[in-house]
Amino acid sequence: MMKCILLFLSVLFLAAIPVVAQDDGHSKKPLTATGTISQDRETFVCDKDHKTLKVSNPAALRDMEGQHAKLTYRLSSAPDEIFVTSAATVQDQTVAHNSANPAAPK
């Protein structure tokens, strides 16, 4: 009986090793978001839901302090923390005047 229990536990342990080895602490699916990078590059505020996310690798955002950017990232195992895989600044598009309505005052 004891051998049977030990055999079962050994098989269970060996089956769990590949699952643990594959977990690198990040989600596998890349996500994208636009928002503002903080001055210290430690946080990112999303435009969509105004959620503040902690950046686990702030060096990836070098020379983008305080700018509006589009990030590609993976979720970390810690809550509200991301691992940035790529980043690019984006230009805010503002309309100077309404050219669709010619009767509008200029």
C-alpha positions in Angstrom: 0.0 0.0 0.0 2.8 2.4 0.9 4.6 1.6 -2.4 1.4 2.5 -4.3 1.1 5.9 -2.6 4.8 6.7 -3.2 4.5 5.7 -6.8 1.4 7.9 -7.2 3.1 10.9 -5.6 6.2 10.4 -7.7 4.2 10.4 -10.9 2.2 13.4 -9.8 5.5 15.3 -9.0 7.1 14.4 -12.3 4.0 15.5 -14.2 4.0 18.9 -12.5 7.7 19.8 -13.3 7.1 20.9 -16.9 4.2 23.1 -15.9 6.2 24.9 -13.3 9.2 25.2 -15.7 7.1 27.0 -18.3 5.9 29.7 -16.0 8.2 32.7 -16.5 6.0 35.1 -14.5 4.5 36.8 -17.6 1.4 36.2 -19.7 2.0 34.6 -23.1 -0.3 36.9 -25.1 1.0 40.4 -25.9 -1.3 43.3 -25.2 -1.3 46.9 -26.5 -2.4 50.1 -24.9 -1.9 53.8 -25.3 -1.4 56.2 -22.4 1.0 58.4 -20.6 4.4 57.3 -19.2 5.3 58.8 -15.8 8.4 61.0 -15.3 10.3 58.3 -13.5 9.2 55.6 -16.1 8.0 53.4 -13.2 4.2 53.7 -14.1 2.0 53.9 -17.1 -1.6 55.4 -17.1 -3.9 53.9 -19.8 -6.0 56.2 -21.8 -8.9 53.8 -22.0 -9.7 53.1 -18.4 -7.2 55.5 -16.6 -5.7 52.5 -14.8 -2.2 53.0 -13.4 0.1 50.0 -14.2 3.6 49.5 -12.7 6.3 48.9 -15.2 8.6 46.1 -14.2 11.3 47.0 -16.8 11.4 50.9 -16.9 14.6 50.8 -18.9 12.5 49.9 -21.9 10.9 53.3 -21.7 14.1 55.3 -21.8 13.8 58.8 -23.3 10.0 58.6 -23.2 9.4 60.2 -19.7 6.1 62.1 -19.5 5.1 61.3 -23.1 2.1 59.8 -24.7 3.0 56.3 -26.0 1.7 53.1 -27.4 3.0 50.1 -25.5 3.1 46.4 -26.3 3.4 44.5 -23.1 2.7 41.2 -21.2 1.0 41.0 -17.8 3.3 40.1 -15.0 2.4 37.7 -12.2 2.2 40.6 -9.8 -1.2 42.5 -9.9 -1.3 45.7 -12.0 2.3 45.1 -13.2 3.4 44.9 -16.8 6.6 43.9 -18.7 7.0 46.2 -21.7 8.2 44.4 -24.9 8.0 47.5 -27.2 7.1 51.2 -26.9 6.6 54.0 -29.4 5.6 57.6 -28.8 2.4 58.8 -30.5 1.4 62.2 -31.7 -1.8 63.7 -30.3 -4.1 64.4 -33.3 -6.1 67.6 -32.7 -8.3 69.3 -35.2 -7.5 73.0 -35.6 -10.8 73.9 -37.2 -14.0 72.3 -38.4 -13.7 72.1 -42.2 -16.7 69.9 -42.6 -19.1 72.8 -41.8 -18.3 75.8 -44.1 -20.9 77.9 -42.2 -18.9 77.6 -38.9 -17.0 80.7 -37.9 -13.3 80.7 -38.5 
